[in-house]
Amino acid sequence: GAVVSQHPSWVICKSGTSVKIECRSLDFQATTMFWYRQFPKQSLMLMATSNEGSKATYEQGVEKDKFLINHASLTLSTLTVTSAHPEDSSFYICSARSRTGGGQPQHFGDGTRLSIL
Amino acid sequence: AQRVTQPEKLLSVFKGAPVELKCNYSYSGSPELFWYVQYSRQRLQLLLRHISRESIKGFTADLNKGETSFHLKKPFAQEEDSAMYYCALSGSQGAQKLVFGQGTRLTINP
């Protein structure tokens, strides 16, 4: 149980294009989803917290207009990297948890490797 | 501020030897601590959490509030334990976002 699917797993695109990454909880309802960014040989850095039906909460230093997050249902959150540039190239990982409180762990997707040419 | 420190980026031990991956944290409230593991070419997955007080794959971790530590231990390492290990902290309030340590790459030598 508690499977999180992330799509696509790898995307290469030209500079200036927008890229959408999907994160789905397959067998549970995720009231909260999280988006992380991971640079090579570094740890996961939280970008934003996405709550179903409300605006995402962004971490300090993360551009809201650059990284658009939508959490329209209890099983789907999307991250759109708008007007992507080479410096946006990274590994993006989503996670989901079934409910707040009570120490519920986060379950992670496989990640999306984004390469901007 | 929440902070997690894993002092060792790399740790190498021989098969059958004990292993301890260190984790220290900084948090003003009552934290929830987790260990996540990432095997080669696989997703990050939960190994164990302090509130469960369980042993998974022979690993245990005890929360020491006095020393603000949550070290991961296993008495006899196995080759399949080779992986990247992340210690993570979640606050007890709000959205309970995770703060990760830098990770420790554990290599078990035959």
Backbone of each chain as ProteinMPNN parsed JSONL, in Angstrom:
{"seq_chain_A": "GAVVSQHPSWVICKSGTSVKIECRSLDFQATTMFWYRQFPKQSLMLMATSNEGSKATYEQGVEKDKFLINHASLTLSTLTVTSAHPEDSSFYICSARSRTGGGQPQHFGDGTRLSIL", "coords_chain_A": {"N_chain_A": [[0.806, -1.209, 0.0], [0.16, 2.399, -0.052], [1.263, 3.768, -2.369], [2.992, 5.974, -4.448], [2.866, 7.586, -7.468], [4.85, 9.034, -9.951], [5.12, 11.178, -12.696], [6.414, 12.623, -15.705], [9.208, 10.277, -15.683], [11.549, 11.118, -16.655], [12.57, 13.942, -18.384], [13.458, 15.89, -21.162], [13.959, 19.058, -22.398], [13.695, 22.091, -24.354], [15.139, 25.262, -23.569], [13.056, 27.704, -22.142], [10.618, 26.519, -22.468], [7.656, 25.129, -20.875], [7.195, 22.784, -18.297], [5.339, 20.085, -17.079], [4.876, 18.19, -14.184], [3.533, 15.293, -12.805], [2.047, 14.041, -9.821], [0.794, 11.322, -8.22], [-1.262, 9.757, -5.819], [-1.806, 6.434, -5.475], [-3.268, 4.5, -4.038], [-4.351, 5.661, -1.857], [-5.798, 8.509, -0.233], [-4.471, 11.658, -0.496], [-4.118, 14.232, 1.539], [-2.177, 16.077, 1.807], [0.575, 16.982, -0.131], [4.007, 16.991, -1.043], [6.669, 18.792, -2.542], [9.921, 18.28, -3.648], [13.321, 19.174, -4.31], [16.287, 17.923, -5.65], [19.678, 18.192, -5.838], [22.628, 16.936, -7.519], [24.278, 14.572, -5.527], [23.42, 15.731, -3.215], [21.174, 16.535, -0.509], [17.571, 16.194, -0.127], [15.642, 19.011, -0.798], [13.031, 20.816, 0.453], [10.541, 22.25, -1.522], [7.897, 23.136, -1.675], [4.707, 22.91, -0.009], [1.803, 21.22, -0.643], [-1.597, 21.494, -0.38], [-4.707, 19.915, -0.64], [-7.132, 21.519, -2.5], [-6.421, 24.082, -1.756], [-4.164, 26.929, -1.748], [-0.689, 26.436, -2.477], [1.995, 26.212, -0.122], [4.954, 27.857, -0.137], [8.465, 27.336, 0.244], [11.012, 29.417, 1.654], [12.692, 31.404, -0.681], [11.933, 30.007, -2.933], [10.552, 30.442, -6.064], [7.308, 31.376, -6.619], [5.99, 31.937, -8.998], [7.516, 30.708, -10.827], [7.513, 28.008, -10.219], [4.756, 26.407, -10.421], [2.141, 25.106, -8.553], [-0.438, 22.785, -8.337], [-3.14, 21.334, -6.688], [-5.538, 19.693, -7.193], [-7.171, 17.548, -6.557], [-7.694, 14.823, -4.233], [-5.909, 12.935, -4.926], [-4.06, 13.806, -6.72], [-1.409, 15.942, -7.544], [0.195, 18.598, -9.203], [3.227, 19.853, -10.565], [4.382, 22.581, -12.212], [6.964, 23.681, -14.103], [7.69, 26.703, -15.154], [8.624, 28.418, -18.15], [11.222, 27.21, -18.401], [14.704, 27.067, -17.603], [18.231, 26.316, -18.097], [19.319, 26.281, -15.478], [17.286, 25.294, -13.99], [17.387, 22.646, -14.243], [17.273, 19.561, -12.682], [16.605, 17.099, -10.13], [13.425, 16.238, -9.376], [11.239, 15.511, -6.791], [8.297, 14.09, -5.503], [6.143, 13.743, -2.661], [3.68, 12.15, -0.598], [1.192, 12.282, 1.927], [-1.255, 10.692, 3.97], [-2.89, 11.945, 5.855], [-2.959, 14.784, 8.015], [-1.236, 15.22, 11.107], [-0.75, 12.885, 13.839], [1.587, 11.596, 13.095], [1.845, 10.413, 10.562], [3.701, 8.93, 7.985], [5.574, 10.216, 5.14], [5.184, 9.246, 1.782], [7.074, 8.432, -1.006], [7.491, 9.423, -4.45], [9.028, 8.184, -7.513], [10.542, 10.155, -8.575], [11.479, 12.809, -10.856], [13.599, 13.404, -13.465], [14.756, 16.312, -14.674], [15.918, 17.881, -17.494], [17.155, 20.692, -18.933], [17.838, 22.085, -21.985]], "CA_chain_A": [[0.0, 0.0, 0.0], [0.78, 3.712, -0.017], [2.107, 3.943, -3.538], [2.956, 7.278, -5.091], [3.347, 7.512, -8.838], [5.29, 10.323, -10.451], [5.258, 11.083, -14.151], [7.277, 11.578, -16.264], [10.384, 9.965, -14.879], [12.675, 11.849, -17.24], [12.156, 14.83, -19.457], [14.462, 16.795, -21.71], [13.27, 20.035, -23.221], [14.46, 23.282, -24.696], [15.016, 26.406, -22.684], [11.898, 28.552, -22.421], [9.367, 25.766, -22.456], [7.112, 24.795, -19.56], [7.152, 21.339, -18.071], [4.426, 19.692, -16.006], [5.165, 16.915, -13.533], [2.372, 14.831, -12.047], [2.266, 13.189, -8.654], [-0.483, 10.694, -7.887], [-1.327, 8.713, -4.798], [-2.572, 5.407, -6.181], [-4.142, 3.671, -3.209], [-4.787, 6.384, -0.669], [-6.093, 9.912, -0.48], [-3.399, 12.483, 0.048], [-4.531, 15.601, 1.844], [-0.99, 16.917, 1.671], [1.677, 16.49, -0.964], [5.206, 17.814, -0.907], [7.568, 18.782, -3.695], [11.308, 18.455, -3.282], [14.313, 19.267, -5.37], [17.526, 17.306, -5.204], [20.836, 18.368, -6.702], [23.529, 15.768, -7.442], [25.036, 14.309, -4.309], [22.92, 16.547, -2.12], [19.952, 16.043, 0.112], [16.317, 16.724, -0.64], [15.269, 20.323, -0.284], [11.601, 21.039, 0.276], [10.206, 23.443, -2.299], [6.566, 23.624, -1.324], [3.724, 21.99, 0.549], [0.577, 21.35, -1.417], [-2.782, 20.991, 0.295], [-5.827, 19.754, -1.56], [-8.14, 22.564, -2.502], [-5.947, 25.39, -1.31], [-2.896, 27.343, -2.353], [0.502, 25.787, -1.932], [2.882, 26.992, 0.74], [6.291, 27.747, -0.688], [9.589, 27.594, 1.139], [11.732, 30.659, 1.389], [13.613, 31.354, -1.814], [11.336, 29.314, -4.076], [9.713, 31.377, -6.814], [5.958, 30.872, -6.838], [5.599, 32.076, -10.407], [8.351, 29.792, -11.614], [7.101, 26.642, -9.897], [3.328, 26.447, -10.151], [1.658, 23.865, -7.965], [-1.889, 22.626, -8.289], [-3.528, 20.104, -5.968], [-6.978, 19.799, -7.443], [-7.919, 16.422, -5.995], [-7.009, 14.144, -3.131], [-4.958, 11.949, -5.436], [-3.213, 14.375, -7.766], [-0.795, 17.255, -7.453], [1.079, 18.833, -10.34], [4.239, 20.908, -10.487], [4.723, 23.09, -13.535], [8.13, 24.559, -14.165], [7.368, 27.614, -16.251], [9.747, 29.036, -18.834], [12.377, 26.55, -17.776], [16.055, 27.407, -18.057], [19.192, 25.279, -17.692], [19.534, 26.223, -14.029], [16.169, 24.547, -13.388], [17.674, 21.218, -14.38], [17.422, 18.97, -11.359], [15.775, 15.938, -9.852], [12.275, 16.695, -8.605], [10.598, 14.375, -6.129], [7.1, 14.415, -4.745], [5.744, 12.789, -1.641], [2.298, 12.337, -0.172], [0.798, 11.674, 3.189], [-2.699, 10.49, 3.922], [-3.587, 12.909, 6.692], [-2.075, 15.531, 8.906], [-1.294, 14.803, 12.494], [-0.618, 11.471, 14.131], [2.857, 11.014, 12.681], [1.791, 9.661, 9.316], [4.911, 9.175, 7.201], [5.438, 10.59, 3.75], [5.516, 8.208, 0.805], [7.73, 9.159, -2.077], [7.488, 8.98, -5.83], [10.333, 7.811, -8.048], [11.277, 11.341, -8.982], [11.528, 13.203, -12.265], [14.85, 14.082, -13.815], [14.475, 17.366, -15.65], [17.112, 18.433, -18.137], [16.814, 21.804, -19.813], [18.957, 22.317, -22.882]], "C_chain_A": [[0.827, 1.241, 0.0], [1.762, 3.919, -1.152], [1.889, 5.329, -4.136], [3.592, 7.152, -6.466], [3.693, 8.904, -9.336], [5.575, 10.185, -11.944], [5.506, 12.461, -14.758], [8.469, 11.309, -15.375], [11.604, 10.745, -15.381], [12.153, 12.721, -18.379], [13.302, 15.739, -19.848], [13.716, 17.779, -22.597], [14.141, 21.27, -23.427], [14.2, 24.398, -23.687], [13.836, 27.273, -23.114], [10.574, 27.829, -22.418], [8.918, 25.518, -21.021], [6.939, 23.284, -19.459], [6.241, 21.03, -16.891], [4.789, 18.309, -15.495], [3.958, 16.534, -12.678], [2.779, 13.917, -10.9], [0.91, 12.645, -8.221], [-0.324, 9.707, -6.735], [-2.285, 7.653, -5.324], [-3.568, 4.665, -5.302], [-4.505, 4.345, -1.895], [-5.058, 7.832, -1.063], [-5.081, 10.778, 0.253], [-3.9, 13.908, 0.287], [-3.372, 16.571, 1.657], [0.042, 16.226, 0.8], [2.821, 17.483, -0.873], [6.051, 17.688, -2.18], [8.973, 19.13, -3.243], [12.164, 18.603, -4.535], [15.611, 18.689, -4.819], [18.613, 17.527, -6.243], [21.77, 17.182, -6.525], [24.318, 15.723, -6.144], [24.632, 15.218, -3.149], [21.602, 15.984, -1.607], [18.719, 16.638, -0.556], [16.015, 18.063, 0.032], [13.792, 20.551, -0.573], [11.374, 22.342, -0.483], [8.881, 24.03, -1.821], [5.716, 22.499, -0.767], [2.399, 22.265, -0.134], [-0.583, 20.707, -0.674], [-3.956, 20.977, -0.657], [-6.83, 20.891, -1.388], [-7.689, 23.92, -2.029], [-4.609, 25.703, -1.963], [-1.719, 26.642, -1.676], [1.279, 26.762, -1.056], [4.306, 26.775, 0.278], [7.346, 28.026, 0.371], [10.301, 28.877, 0.704], [12.704, 30.465, 0.237], [13.08, 30.638, -3.03], [10.356, 30.246, -4.76], [8.344, 30.763, -7.118], [5.563, 30.899, -8.309], [6.402, 31.147, -11.309], [7.863, 28.348, -11.436], [5.637, 26.66, -9.454], [2.85, 25.089, -9.653], [0.149, 23.885, -7.893], [-2.213, 21.297, -7.634], [-5.044, 20.039, -6.011], [-7.787, 18.667, -6.846], [-7.087, 15.755, -4.917], [-5.995, 13.114, -3.611], [-3.985, 12.522, -6.455], [-2.709, 15.763, -7.407], [0.126, 17.401, -8.656], [2.026, 19.989, -10.04], [4.568, 21.316, -11.911], [5.905, 24.033, -13.417], [7.939, 25.45, -15.385], [8.622, 28.255, -16.817], [11.074, 28.502, -18.274], [13.694, 26.974, -18.417], [17.034, 26.358, -17.554], [19.407, 25.169, -16.181], [18.393, 25.529, -13.285], [16.363, 23.042, -13.5], [17.976, 20.633, -13.007], [16.589, 17.702, -11.282], [14.661, 16.405, -8.926], [11.526, 15.478, -8.067], [9.357, 14.855, -5.385], [6.876, 13.355, -3.67], [4.317, 13.105, -1.225], [2.069, 11.679, 1.176], [-0.713, 11.674, 3.274], [-3.466, 11.482, 4.785], [-2.604, 13.632, 7.576], [-2.252, 15.027, 10.318], [-1.047, 13.318, 12.666], [0.633, 10.819, 13.61], [2.793, 10.171, 11.429], [3.015, 9.96, 8.47], [4.579, 9.636, 5.796], [5.866, 9.414, 2.885], [5.967, 8.897, -0.468], [7.509, 8.539, -3.455], [8.909, 8.652, -6.278], [11.177, 9.007, -8.457], [11.233, 11.565, -10.48], [12.84, 13.923, -12.515], [14.565, 15.049, -14.952], [15.784, 17.923, -16.185], [16.672, 19.486, -19.136], [18.035, 22.125, -20.671], [19.1, 23.792, -23.226]], "O_chain_A": [[2.055, 1.176, 0.046], [2.939, 4.206, -0.932], [0.759, 5.787, -4.304], [4.717, 6.67, -6.603], [2.917, 9.843, -9.162], [6.184, 9.214, -12.393], [4.844, 13.413, -14.344], [8.711, 12.04, -14.415], [12.553, 10.995, -14.638], [11.385, 12.265, -19.226], [14.016, 16.282, -19.004], [12.927, 17.375, -23.451], [15.166, 21.46, -22.773], [13.152, 24.443, -23.043], [13.645, 27.539, -24.301], [9.518, 28.46, -22.37], [9.693, 25.674, -20.076], [6.582, 22.613, -20.427], [6.36, 21.641, -15.829], [4.984, 17.376, -16.273], [3.432, 17.354, -11.925], [3.722, 13.134, -11.002], [-0.004, 13.404, -7.899], [0.627, 8.928, -6.69], [-3.45, 7.946, -5.59], [-4.618, 4.243, -5.788], [-4.915, 3.686, -0.939], [-4.598, 8.306, -2.102], [-4.87, 10.641, 1.458], [-4.079, 14.683, -0.652], [-3.579, 17.752, 1.379], [0.34, 15.044, 0.973], [2.609, 18.675, -0.652], [6.128, 16.626, -2.798], [9.198, 20.126, -2.556], [11.783, 18.215, -5.639], [15.981, 18.937, -3.671], [18.483, 17.101, -7.391], [21.719, 16.496, -5.504], [24.935, 16.704, -5.73], [25.409, 15.441, -2.221], [21.009, 15.082, -2.199], [18.826, 17.486, -1.443], [16.121, 18.216, 1.249], [13.362, 20.483, -1.724], [11.929, 23.387, -0.144], [8.754, 25.233, -1.595], [5.96, 21.317, -1.009], [1.937, 23.405, -0.193], [-0.553, 19.513, -0.375], [-4.169, 21.934, -1.402], [-7.301, 21.176, -0.287], [-8.509, 24.831, -1.91], [-4.008, 24.864, -2.634], [-1.751, 26.31, -0.491], [1.216, 27.978, -1.239], [4.811, 25.652, 0.296], [7.148, 28.842, 1.271], [10.197, 29.333, -0.435], [13.444, 29.482, 0.19], [13.725, 30.66, -4.078], [9.443, 30.778, -4.129], [8.253, 29.743, -7.802], [4.886, 29.995, -8.799], [5.991, 30.847, -12.43], [7.811, 27.576, -12.393], [5.323, 26.894, -8.287], [3.125, 24.057, -10.264], [-0.462, 24.859, -7.452], [-1.639, 20.264, -7.977], [-5.733, 20.291, -5.022], [-8.992, 18.821, -6.646], [-5.919, 16.088, -4.719], [-5.304, 12.493, -2.804], [-3.163, 11.785, -7.0], [-3.48, 16.641, -7.019], [0.763, 16.435, -9.076], [1.675, 20.957, -9.364], [4.985, 20.489, -12.722], [5.849, 25.047, -12.72], [8.02, 24.983, -16.521], [9.554, 28.592, -16.087], [11.908, 29.245, -17.756], [13.77, 27.205, -19.623], [16.692, 25.581, -16.662], [19.65, 24.077, -15.668], [18.515, 25.213, -12.102], [15.603, 22.261, -12.928], [18.819, 21.142, -12.268], [15.953, 17.295, -12.255], [14.917, 16.906, -7.831], [11.223, 14.541, -8.805], [9.373, 15.893, -4.724], [7.361, 12.228, -3.77], [3.814, 14.201, -1.474], [2.675, 10.66, 1.51], [-1.375, 12.55, 2.718], [-4.603, 11.822, 4.457], [-1.518, 13.121, 7.849], [-3.294, 14.476, 10.673], [-1.134, 12.568, 11.694], [0.75, 9.595, 13.668], [3.626, 9.282, 11.253], [3.341, 11.127, 8.253], [3.456, 9.471, 5.32], [6.796, 8.683, 3.224], [5.322, 9.829, -0.948], [7.364, 7.326, -3.606], [9.867, 8.82, -5.523], [12.385, 8.884, -8.661], [10.985, 10.647, -11.262], [13.154, 14.92, -11.865], [14.181, 14.646, -16.051], [16.642, 18.377, -15.428], [15.915, 19.205, -20.065], [19.119, 22.4, -20.156], [20.0, 24.166, -23.978]]}, "seq_chain_B": "AQRVTQPEKLLSVFKGAPVELKCNYSYSGSPELFWYVQYSRQRLQLLLRHISRESIKGFTADLNKGETSFHLKKPFAQEEDSAMYYCALSGSQGAQKLVFGQGTRLTINP", "coords_chain_B": {"N_chain_B": [[14.624, 26.889, 14.718], [14.436, 24.144, 12.465], [16.683, 21.488, 12.137], [18.735, 18.968, 10.75], [21.426, 16.866, 11.198], [23.75, 14.855, 9.662], [26.663, 13.566, 10.251], [28.417, 11.98, 8.798], [29.245, 11.541, 5.494], [29.981, 9.38, 4.028], [30.142, 5.928, 4.764], [31.758, 2.992, 5.503], [31.711, -0.408, 6.057], [32.573, -3.774, 7.042], [30.964, -6.783, 6.014], [28.882, -8.323, 8.382], [29.855, -6.888, 10.487], [29.161, -4.493, 13.126], [27.045, -1.647, 12.59], [26.623, 1.861, 12.676], [24.791, 4.655, 12.019], [24.999, 8.026, 12.275], [22.877, 10.59, 13.6], [21.91, 13.783, 14.343], [19.795, 16.263, 15.755], [18.056, 19.424, 15.659], [15.611, 21.078, 17.28], [12.957, 22.905, 18.631], [10.591, 22.025, 19.733], [8.592, 19.067, 20.227], [9.864, 16.63, 18.391], [9.26, 14.537, 15.489], [10.942, 11.773, 14.412], [12.53, 10.226, 11.643], [13.891, 7.565, 9.669], [14.899, 7.267, 6.416], [15.489, 5.257, 3.524], [17.354, 4.777, 0.572], [17.76, 2.633, -1.898], [19.924, 1.517, -4.551], [18.921, 2.933, -7.575], [16.264, 3.022, -6.816], [13.232, 4.28, -5.287], [12.959, 6.671, -2.622], [12.358, 5.358, 0.533], [10.486, 4.689, 3.508], [12.199, 3.655, 6.357], [12.229, 3.368, 9.195], [10.505, 4.777, 12.07], [10.551, 6.877, 14.928], [8.379, 6.799, 16.67], [7.261, 4.367, 16.362], [8.934, 2.496, 17.402], [10.119, 0.15, 16.429], [11.798, -2.645, 14.857], [13.289, -2.797, 11.803], [14.34, -4.732, 9.168], [16.428, -5.49, 10.734], [17.439, -3.156, 11.691], [17.557, -0.617, 14.187], [16.535, 2.317, 15.964], [16.942, 4.721, 18.392], [15.381, 7.385, 19.995], [17.061, 9.939, 21.499], [16.508, 12.318, 23.578], [17.959, 13.902, 25.292], [20.52, 14.022, 24.19], [19.802, 14.885, 21.779], [19.642, 13.111, 19.556], [19.334, 10.557, 17.039], [20.311, 7.96, 16.274], [21.007, 5.41, 13.891], [21.114, 1.919, 14.038], [22.639, -1.291, 13.543], [23.333, -4.574, 14.379], [24.708, -6.544, 12.892], [25.948, -6.125, 9.879], [24.739, -6.457, 6.515], [25.346, -7.253, 3.055], [23.301, -6.35, 1.419], [22.447, -4.125, 2.695], [23.704, -1.947, 1.775], [23.331, 1.314, 0.768], [21.762, 4.57, 0.426], [21.212, 6.543, 3.192], [18.889, 8.5, 4.882], [18.28, 10.72, 7.48], [15.458, 12.182, 8.973], [13.398, 14.879, 10.074], [10.328, 15.83, 11.518], [8.162, 18.402, 12.432], [5.854, 18.806, 15.157], [3.625, 20.231, 14.68], [1.283, 21.858, 12.454], [1.771, 21.428, 8.932], [3.582, 19.447, 9.057], [6.023, 19.1, 7.659], [8.928, 17.584, 6.248], [12.296, 17.742, 7.265], [15.362, 17.087, 5.948], [18.419, 15.327, 6.62], [21.806, 15.457, 5.357], [22.379, 13.002, 4.386], [23.79, 9.694, 4.403], [25.997, 7.636, 2.794], [26.057, 4.302, 2.831], [28.229, 1.63, 2.652], [28.623, -1.762, 2.361], [31.111, -3.963, 2.723], [32.203, -7.049, 1.271]], "CA_chain_B": [[14.711, 26.328, 13.377], [14.619, 22.708, 12.405], [17.907, 21.113, 11.446], [19.161, 17.584, 10.916], [22.828, 16.73, 10.831], [24.346, 13.536, 9.535], [28.063, 13.98, 10.114], [29.206, 11.134, 7.898], [28.72, 11.418, 4.136], [30.292, 8.026, 3.586], [30.464, 4.99, 5.829], [32.055, 1.699, 4.915], [32.005, -1.442, 7.049], [32.588, -5.122, 6.492], [29.811, -7.646, 6.263], [28.903, -8.951, 9.701], [30.274, -5.929, 11.506], [28.079, -3.583, 13.524], [27.021, -0.368, 11.881], [25.866, 2.932, 13.314], [24.72, 5.889, 11.248], [24.685, 9.066, 13.246], [21.939, 11.65, 13.257], [21.595, 14.729, 15.413], [18.784, 17.195, 15.289], [17.807, 20.646, 16.409], [14.188, 21.446, 17.176], [12.559, 23.434, 19.929], [9.418, 21.329, 20.253], [8.688, 17.612, 20.256], [9.98, 16.229, 16.984], [9.075, 13.163, 15.04], [12.15, 11.428, 13.672], [12.392, 9.139, 10.679], [15.005, 7.163, 8.815], [14.518, 6.844, 5.079], [16.574, 4.591, 2.817], [17.237, 4.76, -0.892], [18.625, 1.654, -2.532], [20.33, 1.918, -5.89], [17.9, 2.994, -8.608], [14.928, 2.886, -6.253], [12.717, 5.479, -4.657], [13.151, 6.848, -1.193], [11.321, 4.636, 1.27], [10.591, 4.776, 4.959], [12.81, 2.507, 7.016], [11.568, 3.302, 10.483], [10.235, 6.053, 12.717], [10.798, 6.678, 16.357], [7.164, 6.536, 17.442], [6.891, 2.962, 16.215], [9.852, 1.718, 18.237], [10.185, -1.177, 15.835], [13.035, -3.002, 14.186], [13.037, -3.118, 10.41], [15.527, -5.289, 8.511], [17.484, -5.581, 11.727], [17.827, -1.819, 12.123], [16.826, 0.051, 15.251], [16.962, 3.693, 16.239], [16.331, 5.234, 19.627], [15.41, 8.838, 20.134], [17.687, 10.396, 22.737], [16.195, 13.751, 23.634], [19.035, 14.603, 26.002], [21.61, 14.243, 23.256], [19.162, 15.259, 20.499], [20.166, 12.199, 18.547], [18.467, 9.469, 16.573], [21.265, 7.158, 15.518], [20.512, 4.156, 13.321], [22.076, 0.877, 14.372], [22.383, -2.677, 13.177], [24.454, -5.305, 14.968], [25.468, -7.334, 11.916], [25.634, -5.566, 8.561], [24.652, -7.349, 5.368], [25.685, -6.558, 1.809], [22.114, -5.689, 0.87], [22.201, -2.883, 3.425], [24.368, -0.842, 1.078], [22.31, 2.249, 0.28], [21.841, 5.93, 0.946], [20.318, 6.654, 4.344], [18.572, 9.875, 5.261], [17.559, 10.982, 8.705], [14.539, 13.302, 8.722], [12.66, 15.377, 11.232], [9.059, 16.502, 11.25], [7.643, 19.092, 13.58], [4.607, 18.237, 15.651], [2.515, 21.108, 14.367], [1.135, 22.283, 11.074], [1.777, 20.471, 7.837], [4.531, 18.383, 9.373], [6.967, 18.906, 6.577], [10.146, 16.897, 6.635], [13.605, 18.332, 7.033], [16.27, 15.961, 5.775], [19.851, 15.477, 6.75], [22.524, 15.391, 4.097], [22.45, 11.622, 3.93], [25.019, 8.914, 4.575], [26.073, 6.494, 1.88], [26.597, 3.137, 3.534], [28.733, 0.56, 1.793], [28.984, -2.966, 3.109], [32.12, -4.714, 1.969], [32.098, -8.504, 1.505]], "C_chain_B": [[14.954, 24.832, 13.454], [15.883, 22.385, 11.617], [18.245, 19.671, 11.757], [20.587, 17.467, 10.401], [23.231, 15.264, 10.802], [25.822, 13.779, 9.267], [28.878, 13.183, 9.114], [28.542, 11.068, 6.529], [28.881, 10.0, 3.628], [30.62, 7.162, 4.799], [30.651, 3.623, 5.197], [32.413, 0.723, 6.03], [31.999, -2.8, 6.359], [31.319, -5.876, 6.873], [29.973, -8.329, 7.615], [29.31, -8.027, 10.828], [29.092, -5.063, 11.938], [28.177, -2.266, 12.758], [26.165, 0.628, 12.651], [25.933, 4.173, 12.43], [24.206, 6.98, 12.175], [23.73, 10.121, 12.692], [21.704, 12.505, 14.493], [20.617, 15.76, 14.878], [18.705, 18.412, 16.194], [16.359, 21.031, 16.185], [13.703, 21.837, 18.551], [11.383, 22.693, 20.54], [9.654, 19.836, 20.364], [8.725, 17.085, 18.831], [9.53, 14.796, 16.741], [10.269, 12.855, 14.135], [11.925, 10.197, 12.816], [13.768, 8.788, 10.105], [14.415, 6.679, 7.49], [15.744, 6.22, 4.411], [16.296, 4.634, 1.32], [18.251, 3.779, -1.449], [18.891, 2.099, -3.96], [19.165, 1.826, -6.87], [16.478, 2.767, -8.084], [14.504, 4.191, -5.584], [13.066, 5.501, -3.178], [12.012, 6.132, -0.456], [11.584, 4.713, 2.773], [11.202, 3.496, 5.519], [12.178, 2.324, 8.392], [11.37, 4.702, 11.048], [10.209, 5.842, 14.223], [9.528, 6.334, 17.121], [6.761, 5.065, 17.362], [7.73, 2.054, 17.106], [9.972, 0.282, 17.721], [11.561, -1.411, 15.229], [12.679, -3.448, 12.768], [14.344, -3.567, 9.772], [16.714, -5.324, 9.481], [17.971, -4.246, 12.254], [16.944, -1.335, 13.277], [17.357, 1.47, 15.399], [16.213, 4.176, 17.462], [16.479, 6.746, 19.681], [15.978, 9.193, 21.5], [17.508, 11.909, 22.812], [17.29, 14.535, 24.338], [20.184, 14.95, 25.076], [21.103, 14.717, 21.899], [19.715, 14.413, 19.364], [19.148, 11.122, 18.208], [19.322, 8.58, 15.685], [20.643, 5.839, 15.082], [21.567, 3.073, 13.527], [21.638, -0.479, 13.838], [23.574, -3.492, 13.66], [25.322, -6.057, 13.964], [25.077, -6.873, 10.506], [25.62, -6.64, 7.48], [24.899, -6.562, 4.1], [24.485, -5.803, 1.241], [21.738, -4.421, 1.627], [22.876, -1.687, 2.754], [23.317, 0.051, 0.42], [22.627, 3.64, 0.806], [20.813, 6.041, 2.053], [20.144, 8.119, 4.725], [17.811, 9.893, 6.583], [16.668, 12.204, 8.462], [13.738, 13.621, 9.971], [11.383, 16.054, 10.765], [8.589, 17.16, 12.534], [6.288, 18.541, 13.967], [3.398, 19.08, 15.296], [2.422, 21.353, 12.872], [1.206, 21.146, 10.08], [2.763, 19.35, 8.033], [5.433, 18.079, 8.2], [8.232, 18.28, 7.128], [11.373, 17.749, 6.334], [14.599, 17.18, 7.018], [17.696, 16.334, 6.143], [20.508, 15.299, 5.392], [22.644, 13.972, 3.549], [23.806, 10.994, 4.19], [24.969, 7.739, 3.61], [26.787, 5.367, 2.596], [27.013, 2.079, 2.53], [29.163, -0.595, 2.67], [29.932, -3.789, 2.239], [32.05, -6.202, 2.287], [33.261, -9.057, 2.321]], "O_chain_B": [[15.589, 24.329, 14.381], [16.117, 22.951, 10.55], [18.066, 19.206, 12.882], [20.904, 17.917, 9.301], [23.074, 14.536, 11.782], [26.19, 14.162, 8.157], [29.911, 13.65, 8.635], [27.411, 10.597, 6.407], [28.036, 9.483, 2.898], [31.286, 7.605, 5.735], [29.797, 3.155, 4.444], [33.299, 0.987, 6.842], [31.492, -2.953, 5.248], [30.703, -5.627, 7.909], [31.041, -8.84, 7.952], [29.126, -8.354, 12.001], [28.126, -4.917, 11.189], [29.256, -1.843, 12.342], [25.121, 0.28, 13.203], [27.017, 4.674, 12.134], [23.135, 6.87, 12.772], [23.766, 10.486, 11.517], [21.341, 11.999, 15.554], [20.621, 16.082, 13.69], [19.208, 18.426, 17.317], [15.93, 21.278, 15.058], [14.011, 21.164, 19.535], [11.2, 22.733, 21.756], [10.783, 19.392, 20.57], [7.706, 17.099, 18.14], [9.437, 13.977, 17.655], [10.558, 13.604, 13.202], [11.23, 9.259, 13.206], [14.676, 9.618, 10.07], [13.552, 5.802, 7.457], [16.882, 6.599, 4.69], [15.152, 4.539, 0.875], [19.451, 4.054, -1.472], [18.182, 2.943, -4.507], [18.51, 0.79, -6.985], [15.593, 2.364, -8.84], [15.32, 5.082, -5.35], [13.417, 4.484, -2.58], [10.842, 6.297, -0.801], [12.723, 4.789, 3.233], [10.768, 2.392, 5.189], [11.657, 1.255, 8.709], [11.969, 5.673, 10.586], [9.884, 4.76, 14.712], [9.598, 5.637, 18.133], [6.005, 4.578, 18.202], [7.287, 0.98, 17.511], [9.931, -0.673, 18.496], [12.373, -0.493, 15.107], [11.874, -4.358, 12.57], [15.344, -2.852, 9.833], [17.866, -5.199, 9.068], [18.811, -4.195, 13.153], [15.746, -1.614, 13.324], [18.483, 1.774, 15.006], [14.991, 4.05, 17.548], [17.552, 7.3, 19.446], [15.437, 8.794, 22.531], [18.251, 12.673, 22.195], [17.526, 15.701, 24.02], [20.756, 16.037, 25.161], [21.891, 14.927, 20.977], [20.19, 14.929, 18.352], [18.238, 10.823, 18.981], [19.076, 8.466, 14.484], [19.856, 5.233, 15.81], [22.747, 3.269, 13.237], [20.45, -0.771, 13.703], [24.717, -3.133, 13.377], [26.53, -6.191, 14.161], [23.997, -7.201, 10.013], [26.388, -7.601, 7.527], [24.691, -5.349, 4.063], [24.644, -4.736, 0.649], [20.805, -3.719, 1.235], [22.636, -0.542, 3.136], [22.513, -0.413, -0.388], [23.605, 3.858, 1.52], [19.656, 5.667, 1.864], [21.11, 8.867, 4.87], [16.83, 9.173, 6.767], [17.092, 13.157, 7.809], [13.446, 12.755, 10.797], [11.363, 16.757, 9.754], [8.615, 16.546, 13.6], [5.642, 17.869, 13.162], [2.265, 18.69, 15.579], [3.363, 21.088, 12.123], [0.753, 20.035, 10.355], [2.781, 18.397, 7.255], [5.583, 16.924, 7.801], [8.563, 18.424, 8.305], [11.466, 18.388, 5.286], [14.668, 16.394, 7.963], [18.123, 17.48, 6.001], [19.837, 15.023, 4.398], [22.974, 13.776, 2.379], [24.834, 11.671, 4.196], [24.022, 6.952, 3.612], [27.969, 5.466, 2.923], [26.231, 1.687, 1.663], [29.959, -0.435, 3.597], [29.57, -4.244, 1.154], [31.858, -6.58, 3.443], [33.309, -10.256, 2.595]]}, "name": "protein", "num_of_chains": 2, "seq": "GAVVSQHPSWVICKSGTSVKIECRSLDFQATTMFWYRQFPKQSLMLMATSNEGSKATYEQGVEKDKFLINHASLTLSTLTVTSAHPEDSSFYICSARSRTGGGQPQHFGDGTRLSILAQRVTQPEKLLSVFKGAPVELKCNYSYSGSPELFWYVQYSRQRLQLLLRHISRESIKGFTADLNKGETSFHLKKPFAQEEDSAMYYCALSGSQGAQKLVFGQGTRLTINP"}
